[in-house]
Amino acid sequence: MIIKQFIGHSGATVNLVENELGTVVEKSGTGIERNYNRITSLTGVVDQPQILAYDGDTLTMEYIQNQDIQHYLINGEHKKLTRFIKTVYDKFVRLPTSAKDYTSVYERRLSSVSWLPTTIDNLMDCLPRHLAQTVYHGDLTCNNILYDYNNSRFVLIDAVDIDLDSVHFDISKLRQDIDCGWFLRDSDALLSNRLLSIRQSLSEHCEYYNNNAMAILCLLRVWTYSTEQENKWKYYGETNEYYYIGSWSKQ
């Protein structure tokens, strides 16, 4: 019996289901194999829902009683979330890595979009060519961090294989929420001070957090899902600063 259904940005269907296993999460559709592979690779590295079954078409996972990060930040301790993110970053950085030239990845991603706040060459000049190809999540956002209140822990969900295969891109991806408030775009929650504190701590701790070109590269991943109002960028060439007009803040 389906209790609740969601449709993800990728087109995948996520169902909360009651069956013989109890209450479980079933995900099917686009990108399931990429989810399965990445979740499997992170098993034992970070806390995630347990995989219960996978048949190539449907991924069945443990359901965790949880609070989403928006509501956690309203009621909980933001420093605890900051410590969790820093711990994940440190674990991924410390695991065996190799250097990778991301030039072709940058060029392919930047050339595939119809609009940029500046030229491809300007962005390429600001992007680090070589990065450590580390253990990574692939879609590290506030929506993919849950607080398991029964066990007083954070868990990561919806990890995915991607060509931006480094924890440094995970952290840049997270900036869409911490700096720009994407996860609050439909909310009236006032979390600016808490997010600013998290931002300051992560910017001091994570090597490439302050690289705005990397943040823009990752922001382009949600570009096609944003509204016309959310799509209002402005670029100030003289000061080399990017501003997002609407619900997003200075970049």
ROVOLO-129078 format. One record per residue (C-alpha): residue in three letters; x, y, z. Coordinates in pm, whole numbers, plus 50000, padded with zeros to 5 digits. Layout:
ROVOLO-129078
ALAXYZ
...
This chain:
ROVOLO-129078
MET500005000050000
ILE501385034049899
ILE501235058850188
LYS502785088350010
GLN504335095449670
PHE506935120549553
ILE508315128849208
GLY511965139049213
HIS513665164848991
SER515295136748793
GLY511905121748712
ALA512285092848956
THR509255082449163
VAL509685078249538
ASN506975059849729
LEU506545055350101
VAL505095020250114
GLU503644997150375
ASN504394960650289
GLU505504927950448
LEU508784944350551
GLY506964972350730
THR507225008750622
VAL509855012250348
VAL510935036650078
GLU510735024849717
LYS512465045049444
SER512025037249075
GLY512605054048740
THR515475075448616
GLY518885071948781
ILE518185042149006
GLU521365023348912
ARG523425054848978
ASN521815057549321
TYR522385020949401
ASN526055021949301
ARG526845053249500
ILE524875042949810
THR526665009349804
SER530065026449778
LEU529285047350088
THR528135018150300
GLY530115018350625
VAL531495053050554
VAL528495074550649
ASP525075067850801
GLN522465060450532
PRO519175041550513
GLN519855004650464
ILE519234989750118
LEU516634962050156
ALA516234951449793
TYR517294961049441
ASP516114944949117
GLY517484969648862
ASP514174988348835
THR513244995349199
LEU515445003549496
THR513854995049832
MET515335011550139
GLU514805014150511
TYR512445041850618
ILE513855063750893
GLN511585084551113
ASN513075118551051
GLN512935156151061
ASP514005175150750
ILE516805200550785
GLN514545230950747
HIS512545220951055
TYR515635208551235
LEU517265242751198
ILE514155259651333
ASN514095238251646
GLY517535222351675
GLU521195231051724
HIS522785243551402
LYS526295237451538
LYS525515200351553
LEU524655200851182
THR527855219951107
ARG529915193751293
PHE528205166051094
ILE528975182350758
LYS532595188550858
THR532935152350975
VAL531605139450641
TYR533995162350455
ASP536955150650665
LYS536095113850617
PHE535855117650241
VAL539065137850213
ARG541065113250425
LEU540135082350225
PRO542495072049940
THR542255096349649
SER543805103149311
ALA544235135149111
LYS541875141048819
ASP541885166948542
TYR538315180548534
THR538795203348231
SER536695181947995
VAL533955178648259
TYR533795216448302
GLU533715222847929
ARG530975197347868
ARG528755210448150
LEU529235247348074
SER528665243147700
SER525405224247757
VAL523505253647912
SER521845281847721
TRP522805309947958
LEU525655318548196
PRO526275348848420
THR529615353748242
THR531615336947966
ILE532755300947970
ASP536355313047950
ASN535925334748260
LEU534505305948457
MET537145281648328
ASP539875305348445
CYS538445304048799
LEU537845266548820
PRO540625244448963
ARG541795221948683
HIS543085193548902
LEU541245181349211
ALA541405150349424
GLN538915124649295
THR537665114249637
VAL534905094349796
TYR531825116249745
HIS528035118249780
GLY527135133649444
ASP524115154349549
LEU524905168849890
THR522055192549971
CYS520065200850282
ASN517175181050136
ASN519405150250129
ILE520365153050495
LEU517795140250745
TYR517785140951123
ASP516955106751268
TYR515395117851594
ASN514965082351728
ASN518725077451722
SER519875113951754
ARG521925113251434
PHE522045127551084
VAL521775104750782
LEU522525110650415
ILE520075100050147
ASP519955098649766
ALA523665095849691
VAL524325093549316
ASP527175086249075
ILE528185117648887
ASP531125131048684
LEU531755157748952
ASP533215129549159
SER534915147549445
VAL533895158949792
HIS534955194149688
PHE531985194949449
ASP529765180849725
ILE530605211449935
SER530095235049640
LYS526715218649576
LEU525755224249939
ARG526245261649891
GLN522995263249692
ASP521275258350030
ILE523695273150284
ASP524525304850089
CYS521535307949856
GLY518675292350050
TRP517375270149767
PHE515845245650017
LEU513875274650169
ARG512525288449840
ASP508945278249929
SER509245286450298
ASP508885316850522
ALA511345303150777
LEU513855329050903
LEU517145310450922
SER519615336450791
ASN521695339151109
ARG521995301451151
LEU522925296350787
LEU525475324550809
SER527105307351107
ILE527255274250916
ARG528645292150611
GLN531415309050808
SER532465276450971
LEU532485256550647
SER534285283850454
GLU537125281750706
HIS537185243850712
CYS536625232550351
GLU539385240050101
TYR537295251449802
TYR534185264249976
ASN534835300249869
ASN535415292249501
ASN532375309049343
ALA533025294248998
MET532635259349146
ALA529425270349319
ILE528035283848990
LEU528945251348813
CYS526935232249073
LEU524065257549074
LEU523575250748704
ARG522375216048803
VAL519145231048943
TRP518835258548683
THR516265240148471
TYR514085234148777
SER513965270448892
THR511295296248813
GLU511735327748606
GLN511955348448926
GLU514625325649067
ASN516545327648739
LYS517495364448775
TRP521265366848800
LYS523365397848771
TYR527095399048712
TYR529235429048808
GLY532345426248595
GLU534305454548757
THR534315437849098
ASN534105402148964
GLU531095395049186
TYR527955375049111
TYR524585383649264
TYR521435363249253
ILE518325384749246
GLY515275370049420
SER515505344349695
TRP519235338449655
SER522005358249816
LYS525325373249704
GLN527705348749538
